[in-house]
Amino acid sequence: MNNVSLETKRRYYAKVRRSNYQASMALEGISVDSQAPKANKADVLAKYQKHKIR
């Protein structure tokens, strides 16, 4: 029996999850660039703080 490490399993499931997400978005007609830089939490909060209703 093959002994697969937990880290290998995690990487595999992360890869499958990304693939499924991209396929789901394609079905909805939304293109997703997998190479695009990811926004961090501070950038997202700063963007939406400008539009906050007081």
C-alpha positions, 0 to 999 in steps of 0.5 A, a space after each residue: 500500500 502507498 503511504 501518502 503524506 498528509 502534506 501531499 494530500 493537502 496539495 492535491 486537494 488544493 489543486 482540485 479545489 482550484 480546478 473545480 472553482 475555475 470550472 464552476 466560474 467558466 460555467 457561469 461565464 466568468 473568466 478567472 485568471 489563475 496567475 493574477 496576484 491575490 489581494 490581501 486583507 488590508 487592500 480589500 478593507 481599504 477599498 471598501 472603507 472608501 464606500 462605507 456609509 456613515 
